[in-house]
C-alpha cells in the first residue's frame, strides 16, 4: 500500500473504482430481481397447492359423510359372522 501511495498517490487507490461499483450495482440488481421472481413463483405454487389441498379436504369430508354408514354397516356385518 505504501508503494501504491508513493507511486500513484490517492488516485492509485481509486483506480478501477467506477467499473467495480458499476459491476456491483448490476450484480445487486440481478440478484434482487431473481429473488423477487423466485419469491413470486413460490407464492403462486403455494396458493395452488393450498387450493388443491383445501378442495381435496372438502371432497374427503363429503365422501366420509356419505361412506360412513356403509362402512359401519360393513363392520357390523363382519362382526356378526
Secondary structure as UniProt FT lines:
FT   HELIX           2..8
FT   HELIX           10..14
FT   TURN            15..16
FT   HELIX           17..80
//
